Amino acid sequence: MTTDLFAGPGAPDHGIRTGIGGWTFAPWRDNFYPAGLVQKRELEYASRQLATIEINGTFYGAQKPATYARWRGETPDGFVFSLKAPRYCTGARRLAGVGKSVEGFVFGGLAELGDRLGPILWQFDPRRAFDRDDFAAFLELLPRELDGAPLRHVLEVRHPSFAGADYLALARAHRLPSVFTDSPDYPSFADLTGDFVYARLMRSREAVVAGYPGDELDAWTRRARAWAGGEAPDDLPYADPDTAAAPVRPREVFVYFIGAAKARNPAAAMALQARL
């Protein structure tokens, strides 16, 4: 294996990161990973082609500190992971009571990732309706620092009752972004509520080599640049018609191609990255 295979674009200088979910998926060995690449080097390769990867495995349970340390060691400077928080936190019947579980996850080894630690994604079940008091109590539980470094949290709410002014005001009060998704299955609203933007794009098509048609990738390029510049793209849906009044300030942007025609997602992420 030559070192050229592991030469990648490096960290973005425009504040926009594109990525995929995970790095272990058999079909990617035919259309993303080089022929003959051993599986244990897939993270090493993927992290040099893209600037970020969203880890789903932590949703099913926290990993050992040694695992986080190994992930850090296999990835280059400037690369970051986002981590899905465990479902035993976000799936609890009463969110206000998950403080110990949240602390156990955050302080149970994430520090081993060092500067590879990006956003922590708190994804909620589509059946969980918005309960303002319980949700407000949960947001108070989220640690804001780890070993002296600020933590970045992002909320993925999937019940239509969240698409309203009360939830958005709560998220803004805590300066926490809410995921934008183009999924047809969940409410999509692009309201800016935090210090960065996090998009999960879930409409890749198997019949399209790059996952998304070129005109759609062009549109996402424009939107990502608008977000990075602090603006709210004018062609996305918003729950609050006054969202355009959000402070205009540069924001880091994370765009992940997730699910749908998963085999095409690395191509989609790299095509968007190339446009940027």
VOPA-711893 format. One line per field, with one value per residue: y, z, x of N, C-alpha, C in turn; residue in three letters. Coordinates in steps of 0.001 Angstrom, whole numbers, plus 524288, in hexadecimal, padded with zeros to 5 digits. Example, Ala and Ser with C-alpha at 12.3 -4.5 7.8 and 13.67 -1.06 7.14 Angstrom:
<recs>
n.c2: 7E9C6_7F736;
n.c3: 81E78_81BA8;
n.c1: 83386_83232;
ca.c2: 7EE6C_7FBDC;
ca.c3: 81E78_81BE4;
ca.c1: 8300C_83566;
c.c2: 7F31C_8001E;
c.c3: 81E78_81EBE;
c.c1: 83390_83264;
residuo: ALA_SER;
</recs>
This chain:
<recs>
n.c2: 7FB5B_80842_814BD_81CB6_81A45_81D7A_827F1_83337_83D58_84325_84BB9_85436_86159_8682C_86714_85F7D_852BD_84660_839B5_82C0F_82160_81966_80FBF_805A9_7FDDD_7F4AD_7F5DB_7FEF7_7FBAC_7F97E_802BB_80B5D_809A6_80687_7FBC9_7F044_7F4DB_7F2DF_7EFAC_7F3D1_7FD1A_803E4_80C6B_812E8_81557_819C7_8229B_82916_82BE6_8312B_83B4C_8395D_82FD8_829E6_822CD_817D2_80F59_811C0_8145A_80B6F_8088F_80D13_80DE2_807A4_80EA0_80C4F_809D1_81359_81897_812E9_81537_81FB7_81F32_81AE3_8224F_82E7F_83B0F_84598_8404D_83C90_83564_8339E_82FBD_8271B_8282E_81EF6_816C0_8140D_81CF2_824D2_81F79_81DF5_81D7F_8262E_8313D_83860_832A8_82E0E_830EE_82BE8_82426_82A0C_82F57_826B5_82319_82BD0_82E40_824E5_821C4_8276E_82F68_82B0A_82C0F_835D6_840AE_83CA9_83BA6_83F39_84460_83FF1_83814_83846_8306E_82F09_826B2_824BE_82418_829F9_8347C_84284_846FD_8512B_853BF_84A8E_84957_8528B_85109_848BA_84D75_853B5_84C76_849FF_84910_85386_85467_84D1B_84866_852B8_8565C_85B99_85572_850D1_84FEA_84A38_849CE_8404F_83FEE_83925_8392B_83EE3_84689_84C66_853F5_85F61_86C1A_86BAA_86345_8667A_86FDD_86C3E_86609_86DE1_873F3_86DE9_86DBC_8658F_85E10_85900_84D80_84DE5_846DC_840B0_838B5_8314E_82D2F_83206_83DEF_84949_853FD_85FA1_866F8_86FB9_86D79_86C6B_86CB1_867D8_860B0_85552_84BCB_840FE_83975_83205_82D91_8282B_82164_814DC_81396_81BF8_81F53_82649_826EA_82FBD_837AB_84083_84AF4_84B8C_84A0F_85318_85A4F_857CD_85A97_8657F_8678C_863CD_86AB2_87401_87221_8713D_87B59_8800D_881BE_87F14_875EC_878E5_871C6_86971_8623C_8684D_8685B_870ED_87CDC_8859B_882ED_88673_88F01_88C37_88DC3_89202_88B8C_8855D_87791_86AAE_85FB1_8537D_84944_83DE5_83227_82908_81C64_81841_815C4_80FFD_80C43_813B1_81C65_81F99_8233A_82B7A_83242_83486_83947_84255_846D3_848B9_8506E_8587E;
n.c3: 80000_7FC49_80128_7FC20_7FB36_80458_8048A_80632_80576_80E85_819A5_81834_81335_812E0_81A3B_818FC_819F6_81410_8149F_8180A_81D41_82607_822A6_81FC6_816CC_80E61_80311_800BB_7FEF0_7F4CD_7EF7C_7F453_7FB7B_7F8AF_7F063_7F696_8000A_80D58_81731_8212B_81F58_81B7D_820A3_821A4_81731_813CB_81A23_815E7_80CA0_80E59_816B5_81FE7_827B6_82B72_8368E_838D8_83F51_849DE_84CEE_84FDE_85877_86151_85E23_86153_86808_86368_85954_8553A_855A3_84E75_84529_84466_842C0_838CF_831ED_82AB6_82DE7_82F9A_82C70_83091_838CE_839B7_843BD_8466B_8511F_85B78_85A8A_863BD_86948_86365_8617B_86AA6_87322_87941_87750_87DE8_8859B_882C3_8854D_88A13_882C1_879E4_87D50_87F1C_87502_86FD7_87649_876B8_8707D_86736_866EB_86348_858B2_856BC_84EF9_846BC_8490B_8454B_84365_84C76_84A4E_84D9F_84BF8_84A9A_84C8E_8428E_846D9_84FB1_854DA_855F6_86245_869AB_873F7_87746_86F46_8701E_879D5_8775E_87066_87731_87BEB_87574_8744B_872FD_87194_86FBA_87582_875DF_86BDC_862E7_860E4_85630_85384_84CA3_848A4_8449A_84142_83F2F_83EC5_83A7B_84156_8451C_83E06_83F81_845A6_85087_85297_84C37_850EB_85A64_85751_852F4_85BB1_860E9_859B7_85287_84738_83E88_837A7_829CC_820A5_81450_813B6_80FF0_817B2_82157_828AB_82221_8248A_82365_82A77_830A0_83C25_84233_84441_83C2B_8303A_82CC0_8241E_81F75_81507_80DDA_8046E_7FC72_7F043_7EA93_7DFDC_7DC79_7DA5E_7E062_7E8DF_7EB51_7E1C9_7D920_7D901_7E27B_7E976_7E72B_7EB32_7F5D7_7F7C3_7F6DA_7FF46_807CE_80792_80992_813DB_818D5_817FB_81ECA_81C10_819A9_81112_8067E_801EF_807C5_810F0_81C1B_829A3_82F80_82B31_82CCD_82CF2_82699_82B5B_83205_83841_82F9F_82DAB_82BCB_82A8E_82E0C_825D8_82460_81BEE_81986_8125B_81341_8153B_80CE5_7FFD9_80325_7FF27_7F824_7FDB5_800DE_7F71B_7F555_7FDA8_7FB5E_7F1B7_7F441_7FABA_7F373_7ED5F_7F471;
n.c1: 8034E_802B6_806E7_801D9_7F774_7F36C_7F37C_7EC82_7E286_7E390_7E0FC_7D5FE_7D6BA_7CEE2_7C77A_7BFD4_7BBDA_7BAEE_7B546_7B342_7AB7E_7B151_7BB5F_7BC4D_7B764_7B341_7B0D8_7B680_7C055_7C0F1_7BF50_7C3B4_7CC27_7D988_7DD21_7E10C_7E367_7E55C_7DBFD_7DDBA_7E283_7DB5F_7D67F_7DF17_7E0F7_7D71F_7D647_7DD57_7D989_7D076_7CB53_7C643_7BF71_7B3BB_7B0BE_7A96B_7A965_7AAAA_7A0D2_79C00_7A154_7AB0A_7B8AD_7C504_7CF3F_7D8FD_7D635_7D294_7DC12_7E1DB_7DC78_7DEC0_7E97E_7EA0B_7E6EC_7E88C_7EE83_7E5B7_7DCD7_7CFE9_7C72C_7B95E_7B0C7_7A693_79E73_79BBE_7906B_78BAE_78B95_78616_77D12_777E1_76CCD_76AD5_77134_775CA_77A4B_783BD_78DC4_796C0_798D9_79B3F_7A449_7AA92_7AC51_7B114_7B9BD_7BE93_7C6C9_7C767_7CE99_7D7A2_7D779_7DB24_7DEA2_7D92A_7CEFE_7C2DC_7B600_7AC24_7A1BD_794C6_78B05_77D8D_7727E_768D4_75EFA_75EE0_758F1_75901_75BB7_75C01_75FE1_76503_76C4B_771E4_7767E_77D05_78434_789AA_78FD4_7980B_7A575_7AE95_7B90D_7C4E8_7CF99_7D31D_7D166_7C808_7BBA5_7B401_7A6FC_79C40_78F04_78612_779D7_76DFE_7634F_7577D_7539B_75BB3_75DF8_75CC1_75B10_75D14_7640C_76C70_76F53_772F2_77B7F_781B2_783A6_78ABF_7925C_79342_79438_78A61_78840_787DA_780B8_77ED5_7781B_76CE5_76705_7672B_76503_76943_77082_7778A_77AC1_78376_789B9_7926A_7A08F_7A577_7A300_79BEC_799A5_7925D_791CD_78914_785CF_78AEB_78CC6_78CA6_78D86_79319_79FC7_7A5CD_79F88_798EA_7927D_79962_7956A_7904D_7987B_79DEF_796E7_79755_7A178_7A0F2_79A39_7A008_7A870_7A323_79F93_7A966_7AC9B_7A61D_79BE1_78E16_789C4_78137_77A9B_77735_76F0F_768FB_765D3_763BE_75FE8_765D6_77014_777F8_77B7C_78320_78FA5_7998C_7A478_7B0CB_7B07C_7B463_7B29A_7AC7F_7AA4E_7A41C_7A2C5_7998F_79418_78962_78CB2_79682_79FE3_7A2F9_7A5BC_7B060_7B420_7AD4D_7AFAB_7BA15_7B8EB_7B378_7BAD5_7C2CF_7BE33_7BE1D;
ca.c2: 80000_80CF5_818FA_8202F_818EE_81FEB_82D9F_8353E_84302_845C2_84EB9_85862_8669C_86B66_8661A_85BCE_84D56_84288_83491_8278D_81EB2_814BF_80EAC_80013_7FC7E_7F159_7F7F1_8030C_7F932_7F93F_807D6_80F94_807FB_80439_7F617_7EDF3_7F772_7EF8A_7F22B_7F6AC_8023C_806D9_81181_815FB_81753_81D1B_82789_82C4C_82D88_8347B_83E54_837CF_82B1C_82962_81D80_815E8_80B20_813B2_814A1_80675_807FA_80FC9_80AA8_807D0_812CA_80A8A_80A0C_818D5_819E8_81083_8184F_82487_81DFA_8194D_826A4_832BD_84030_8487A_83D01_83BFC_831F4_834CE_82AF6_826BA_826DC_819FC_816CD_8139F_82254_8278C_81C57_81D64_81F80_82B66_83356_83B47_82F16_82B2E_833A5_82862_82185_82DE5_8301D_821EA_822E9_83016_82E0B_81F77_82078_82AC5_832A7_8285C_82DD9_83ACA_8446C_839F0_83BA2_8433E_844B6_83B78_83837_83617_82F1F_82D69_82336_82780_823FD_82D8C_839AA_846B6_84833_85575_8537E_8461E_84A51_856B8_84EAB_845A3_850E7_85583_84837_84929_84B90_85761_85407_84824_84986_85830_857BB_85BE9_85139_8526D_84C69_84B58_8471C_83E65_83EDF_83699_83950_843F1_84A5B_84FA8_857FA_863EC_8704D_86A5C_8602A_86993_8739F_86948_864AF_872AC_875AB_86ABC_86E32_8604B_85D5A_854BF_84B0D_84E40_8423A_840C2_833C3_831BD_82A92_83520_84384_84C05_859AD_86156_86B7C_8701A_86DFA_86BA8_86F09_8652A_85E57_84FAC_849C0_83B67_838FB_82C96_82C8C_82626_81D94_810C5_8141D_8207A_81DD5_829D9_826EB_8340B_83A14_844FF_84FDB_84B73_84B01_858AB_85D19_85707_85DBE_86AE0_867D0_86330_86F98_877DB_870E2_87291_88108_881EA_882E4_87AF5_87542_87A85_86DCC_86516_8631D_86A3B_8680A_87639_88070_889C3_880A8_8897B_89329_88A25_890B2_8906B_88AD7_8808F_872BF_865D5_85CB7_84DE5_84700_8383C_82F19_824D1_81902_817FC_81260_810A9_80B24_81862_820E7_821C9_82639_8305A_835A4_83654_83CCD_8475D_848DC_84AAD_8555F_85C76;
ca.c3: 80000_7FC03_8047D_7F915_7FC3B_8093C_80405_8058F_80520_81376_81C19_814C4_814D9_8122B_81E89_81779_819E6_811F3_81682_81796_82225_826BB_81E9E_81E9D_813B4_80A53_7FDB4_7FFE0_7FD44_7EF1A_7ECEC_7F75F_7FD38_7F48D_7F034_7F9AF_80519_8119F_81A02_825C9_81DC2_818F3_82335_8203C_811E3_81368_81CE3_812B2_80807_81045_81B46_82490_8278D_82FC3_838AC_83A9C_84320_84F35_84E0A_85242_85D4A_8617D_85CFE_86542_86712_85FD0_85406_8539C_854D8_84984_840EC_843FB_8409E_83356_82ECE_82A37_8302C_82CEE_82BCF_83550_8390C_83CE6_84663_84835_856A9_85C3E_85A9D_86910_86B21_8608B_8614D_86FD7_87376_87B94_87601_8825A_8893F_8805B_8865F_88AF2_87DD0_87689_87F49_87E49_86F89_86E7F_8795C_876FC_86CC5_86293_86707_8605E_85345_85657_84B30_842C9_84AD1_84322_845FF_84EB2_84824_850F8_84862_84D82_849DC_83FED_849FE_85423_853EF_858D8_86795_86AA4_8790B_87768_86BA9_87263_87DFB_874CC_86E49_87B9B_87D84_871B7_875CF_86F32_870F1_870BE_87653_874C5_8667C_86244_85E31_85271_85365_84898_849D0_84028_84301_83AB8_83F40_8385F_84568_84626_839FA_8414B_84823_855DA_85252_849F4_854E1_85E45_854EF_85269_860DE_8623B_8553B_8507F_84213_83D8D_832B0_82530_81D63_80FCB_813C4_80F57_81C12_82621_82799_8204B_8253B_82325_82DE3_83323_841CC_8450A_84270_83770_82D43_82C34_82070_81E40_81002_80DBB_7FF90_7F855_7ECD6_7E892_7DA3B_7DB71_7DC0C_7E487_7ED08_7EA3F_7DCB0_7D950_7DA5D_7E813_7EC26_7E68E_7EEE1_7FB25_7F819_7F7F8_80498_80B95_807AA_80C4A_8196E_81ABF_81844_822CC_819EE_8194E_80B91_805BE_7FF3F_80B54_8144F_82162_82D3E_83172_826BF_82E30_82DAA_823B0_82EC2_83555_8377F_82B33_82F4F_82982_82D68_82BF2_82377_823B7_81864_81939_80F00_816DE_813E0_8078A_7FCB7_8062D_7FBFC_7F532_80116_80074_7F248_7F608_8012A_7F8A7_7ED88_7F6B4_7FC7C_7EEEC_7EBD6_7F846;
ca.c1: 80000_805ED_80510_7FE88_7F205_7F1C8_7F3D2_7E743_7E209_7E4C0_7DCCA_7D41D_7D818_7CA3B_7C3E1_7BBB8_7BDA6_7B74C_7B6B0_7AFC8_7AA85_7B489_7BF42_7BC33_7B2C9_7B584_7B0B5_7BA67_7C52F_7C0C8_7BEC8_7C61D_7D150_7DCC8_7DD60_7E531_7E426_7E3A3_7D7BD_7DF7A_7E47D_7D733_7D5EA_7E3B8_7E02B_7D27A_7D72C_7E0CC_7D687_7CC40_7CCFB_7C360_7BC37_7AFFF_7B0E7_7A45B_7AA0A_7AA0B_79B35_79A82_7A43B_7B00E_7BD3C_7C923_7D312_7DD10_7D41B_7D2D6_7E193_7E389_7DA30_7E1D1_7EE99_7E9AE_7E4E1_7EC64_7ED76_7E19F_7D838_7CCCC_7C2A7_7B4CF_7AF26_7A12C_79E0E_79907_78AB4_789B1_78ACC_781F3_77855_77594_76778_76B21_77654_777EF_77CD4_7880D_792A6_79B26_79A0D_79DD2_7A992_7AD85_7ADFB_7B4A8_7BE8C_7C045_7CAE7_7C787_7D351_7DBC2_7D752_7DDFA_7DC85_7D600_7C991_7BF76_7B0ED_7A960_79C77_790B2_786BF_778EF_76EE3_76492_75A25_75F4B_756C1_75B82_759F1_75F98_76271_76899_7708B_77513_779A3_78118_7883E_78CDC_7934B_79C4B_7AA6F_7B05E_7BEBA_7C77F_7D52C_7D424_7D004_7C258_7B8EE_7B003_7A280_7985F_78A26_78308_77476_76B81_75D9E_755AE_7525B_76048_75E6E_759D7_75E03_75EB9_768D6_770A4_77112_775F2_78088_784CB_78552_78F50_795E8_793FB_791D0_786C8_7899B_7848B_780DF_77B58_77542_76737_76475_76776_7643F_76DEC_77087_77CF9_77B73_78890_78903_79752_7A56C_7A72A_79EB2_79CA3_795C0_7929D_78F20_78754_782FB_78E56_78A32_79010_78E33_7966E_7A50C_7A773_79B9E_79555_79378_79CDD_792D6_78F2E_79D6D_79F07_7938D_7995F_7A635_79F52_79812_7A44A_7AB61_79FEA_79FF0_7AE9E_7ACE0_7A289_796BC_78A31_7884E_77BCB_77786_77641_76A82_76A00_7616D_762E2_760AD_76984_7754C_77BD1_77D6C_78752_79486_79CCD_7A9E1_7B2E0_7AF6E_7B67A_7AE5D_7AD48_7A66F_7A4D7_79F5D_79830_78FC5_78760_7900F_79B4E_7A483_7A469_7A6BA_7B5A7_7B493_7AA6C_7B2A6_7BECA_7B749_7B255_7BFDD_7C5A0_7BBC2_7BF6E;
c.c2: 804D8_81139_81CAD_81F1F_81BC1_825CF_82FAE_83B21_845E5_848D1_85323_85DBE_86A5E_86A58_8624D_85658_849D4_83D23_8308C_82544_819A9_8141F_808E7_7FEB9_7F9A6_7F3A0_7FC3D_800BC_7F88A_7FE9F_80C6D_80E18_8059F_7FE41_7F42D_7F08B_7F3F6_7F284_7F57B_7FC0D_805A4_80C2E_81512_8186C_81B3B_82272_82B18_82DE3_8316E_83706_83CC1_832BD_82B2F_823AE_81C05_811F0_80CE8_81464_80FC5_8055D_80AC7_80BEB_80B15_80C4D_81130_80AAB_80F9B_81A6B_817A5_81393_81D58_8236F_81CA4_81DBA_82B45_837A7_842F4_84572_83CDD_837ED_834EF_82F93_82B38_82527_821DF_81A8F_8161E_818F8_824C6_8248C_81B9E_81FD5_82514_82D87_83621_837C3_82C4C_82DA8_8300C_82592_8252B_82EA7_82B44_8216E_82701_82F8D_82884_81DF5_823F7_82E39_83027_829F4_832F8_83E6A_841D3_839DD_84053_8434D_83F80_83C04_83569_83553_82CC9_82A47_82655_827A3_827B5_832F9_83DA9_847A0_84C5F_854E6_84F1D_8471C_84E94_8548E_84B70_8491F_85301_85165_847AC_84BF1_84F31_85740_84E87_84933_84F1A_859F9_857E0_8573C_85382_84E4C_84E10_847C7_84545_83CAC_83D15_83654_83EAB_8481C_84DDC_85442_85CB7_867A5_86ECE_8673C_8636F_86D8A_870EF_867E1_86984_87491_872C8_86ADD_868DB_85FD5_858BB_8529C_84CA5_84933_842EF_83BB4_834A3_82F9F_82DC8_83AE2_8461E_851D7_85B71_865F8_86B53_87118_86DA3_86E28_86C35_862CA_8589E_84DA5_843EE_83A91_83339_82B53_82AA9_821D7_819C0_81192_818B0_81F59_82139_82A44_82AEE_83620_83F0D_84A08_85017_84C4B_850BD_85BD6_85C82_859F3_8635B_86B65_8675F_8682F_873E8_876FC_87292_87872_88365_882F4_87E1D_87A5E_87643_8766A_868E8_8664A_864D9_869BC_86D6D_87A0F_884CA_887C4_883B9_88DE3_89140_88D28_88E88_8903B_885BC_87BE5_86E3E_8628D_85704_84BD9_84137_835E0_829E4_82183_8191A_81423_812C3_80FBB_80FF0_81CEF_822E9_8250D_82B6F_8342E_837C8_83A13_8422C_849EF_84B3F_84FED_859CE_85E35;
c.c3: 80000_7FF66_80183_7FA0B_8010E_80931_802EB_80588_80A20_81588_81878_816CA_81447_81666_81D5D_81718_8178F_8139F_815BE_81D01_8226A_8226B_81D26_81BE7_80EDE_804D3_7FCAB_7FE24_7F759_7EC8B_7EFE7_7F8FD_7F8BC_7F4DB_7F366_7FEE5_80970_81506_81E96_82472_81B3D_81B7F_821C3_81AD4_811A6_815D9_819FA_80D8D_80981_81560_82048_82394_82C4F_83183_83AE3_83F02_848B9_850B7_850F2_85748_85D04_86070_8616A_8640A_8632B_85A2A_851F9_85274_84FB3_844DE_8401F_84144_83AD2_82FBE_82ECD_82D31_82CF7_82C02_830E8_8348A_83B66_83F17_847B1_84DED_85751_85CAB_8601A_86BA9_86885_8606A_8668F_86FFE_87586_87AC3_87A94_88618_88727_88164_886FB_885EF_87A17_87844_87E77_878B8_86E61_87142_879CC_872F4_86809_86264_863F8_85AA0_85282_8526E_846A2_8445E_84893_84613_84844_84D0F_84BC8_84D9C_84B6E_84A14_8473D_8430C_84EA3_852AB_85766_85E10_86987_86FC5_87944_873DA_86DBA_876A8_87BA7_872D7_8728F_87D46_87A08_87379_87188_86E52_87220_870F4_874AA_86F47_865E6_85F4D_85A8D_8524A_84F09_8498D_844C6_8422A_83E54_83B20_83D6E_83C7C_846C0_84253_83B65_84464_84D87_855DD_8504D_84DD9_858FB_85C22_85476_857B2_8629D_85DE7_852FF_84B2E_84203_8381D_82E6A_82223_818C3_80F79_812FD_81412_8210E_824DA_82628_82133_82617_826AA_830A8_838F6_844D5_84268_83DC5_834DD_82C4B_828BF_81F8C_81964_80EDF_808DA_7FB28_7F553_7EA99_7E2CD_7D8B7_7DDAA_7E093_7E8E0_7EC3E_7E4C6_7DD46_7DADE_7E023_7EB44_7EBAA_7EA80_7F473_7FBE4_7F97A_7FD94_808AD_80BF4_80A6E_8122B_81BA3_81B4E_81C2E_820FA_81A0D_81393_80AC2_8031A_80295_80EC3_819CF_824AA_82F47_82CFD_827DB_82EA9_82ACB_826F5_8326F_83450_832F2_82D0A_82CF5_82D04_82ADA_82A1E_822E1_8203B_817C3_81567_811C8_8148A_80E1C_80468_7FEEC_802F3_7F914_7F8A6_800FF_7FB80_7F2BE_7F960_7FE6C_7F435_7EFB8_7F87A_7F7FE_7ED17_7EF89_7F7E3;
c.c1: 80372_8039B_80181_7F8BD_7EFF2_7F2BE_7EE64_7E72F_7E367_7E01E_7DB12_7D5B4_7D380_7C624_7BF92_7BE0B_7B96F_7B90E_7B262_7AEE2_7ADAA_7B890_7BF65_7B713_7B4BF_7B53D_7B4AE_7BF9E_7C559_7C0C0_7C131_7CBA5_7D46F_7DCC4_7E200_7E62F_7E21F_7DFBC_7D9A5_7E1B5_7E040_7D64F_7DA77_7E30F_7DBA8_7D35F_7DAED_7DE38_7D23C_7CDE4_7CA3A_7C069_7B8A8_7AFE5_7AB97_7A4E5_7A94A_7A454_7996D_79D7D_7A971_7B478_7C135_7CCE2_7D74A_7DB3A_7D442_7D879_7E396_7E168_7DD44_7E704_7EE8A_7E804_7E8AA_7EAD8_7E946_7DCA7_7D524_7C87C_7BE10_7B2F2_7A960_7A12A_79AD6_79319_78888_7893A_7860E_77CD0_775B7_77028_7676E_7709E_778E5_77AF7_7819A_78D69_7974F_79CB9_79CE8_7A377_7ACEE_7AF82_7B226_7B9E3_7C0C7_7C453_7CB3B_7CC64_7D7C4_7DBD0_7DA51_7DB70_7D9B5_7D03B_7C6AB_7BA4D_7AF1B_7A3B0_798AE_78BD0_7822A_77534_76A85_75F82_75A5D_75D52_75978_758CA_75DB8_7628F_76676_76D44_7742A_7789A_77E13_78588_78BCB_790CB_79820_7A142_7AC5A_7B63D_7C091_7CD55_7D692_7D2D7_7CA1A_7C037_7B4D9_7ABBA_79ED1_793B1_78791_77DB5_77147_7658A_75BC2_7549B_756FD_760B1_75B21_75D3B_7600C_763CF_76D63_772C2_7746D_77B57_78402_786CC_78A37_79374_79748_7915A_78E1D_787F7_785C4_7851B_77D42_77832_76F6B_76443_76430_766A4_76968_76D40_77627_77E19_780BD_787D1_78E18_79BF7_7A7CB_7A25A_79FEE_7983C_796AA_78F41_78E0B_7842A_7869E_78B80_78E22_79146_791B8_79BD6_7A6EA_7A36C_7975A_7967A_796B5_79A3C_7917D_79424_79F08_79BD7_79586_79E80_7A4E1_79D54_79C5B_7A77F_7A84D_7A02B_7A53A_7AF44_7A923_79D0C_79334_788A6_7827C_77867_776B8_77188_76C22_76513_75FEB_763E0_7648C_76F1C_7797F_77E1C_781B4_78C58_797B5_7A273_7ABD9_7B1C8_7B25F_7B1DD_7B001_7A8E6_7A7AF_7A0EF_79E75_793CD_78E73_78AB5_79598_7A03B_7A673_7A633_7AC5B_7B65F_7B1D3_7AD86_7B780_7BD6A_7B604_7B763_7C2EA_7C360_7BD41_7C523;
residuo: MET_THR_THR_ASP_LEU_PHE_ALA_GLY_PRO_GLY_ALA_PRO_ASP_HIS_GLY_ILE_ARG_THR_GLY_ILE_GLY_GLY_TRP_THR_PHE_ALA_PRO_TRP_ARG_ASP_ASN_PHE_TYR_PRO_ALA_GLY_LEU_VAL_GLN_LYS_ARG_GLU_LEU_GLU_TYR_ALA_SER_ARG_GLN_LEU_ALA_THR_ILE_GLU_ILE_ASN_GLY_THR_PHE_TYR_GLY_ALA_GLN_LYS_PRO_ALA_THR_TYR_ALA_ARG_TRP_ARG_GLY_GLU_THR_PRO_ASP_GLY_PHE_VAL_PHE_SER_LEU_LYS_ALA_PRO_ARG_TYR_CYS_THR_GLY_ALA_ARG_ARG_LEU_ALA_GLY_VAL_GLY_LYS_SER_VAL_GLU_GLY_PHE_VAL_PHE_GLY_GLY_LEU_ALA_GLU_LEU_GLY_ASP_ARG_LEU_GLY_PRO_ILE_LEU_TRP_GLN_PHE_ASP_PRO_ARG_ARG_ALA_PHE_ASP_ARG_ASP_ASP_PHE_ALA_ALA_PHE_LEU_GLU_LEU_LEU_PRO_ARG_GLU_LEU_ASP_GLY_ALA_PRO_LEU_ARG_HIS_VAL_LEU_GLU_VAL_ARG_HIS_PRO_SER_PHE_ALA_GLY_ALA_ASP_TYR_LEU_ALA_LEU_ALA_ARG_ALA_HIS_ARG_LEU_PRO_SER_VAL_PHE_THR_ASP_SER_PRO_ASP_TYR_PRO_SER_PHE_ALA_ASP_LEU_THR_GLY_ASP_PHE_VAL_TYR_ALA_ARG_LEU_MET_ARG_SER_ARG_GLU_ALA_VAL_VAL_ALA_GLY_TYR_PRO_GLY_ASP_GLU_LEU_ASP_ALA_TRP_THR_ARG_ARG_ALA_ARG_ALA_TRP_ALA_GLY_GLY_GLU_ALA_PRO_ASP_ASP_LEU_PRO_TYR_ALA_ASP_PRO_ASP_THR_ALA_ALA_ALA_PRO_VAL_ARG_PRO_ARG_GLU_VAL_PHE_VAL_TYR_PHE_ILE_GLY_ALA_ALA_LYS_ALA_ARG_ASN_PRO_ALA_ALA_ALA_MET_ALA_LEU_GLN_ALA_ARG_LEU;
</recs>
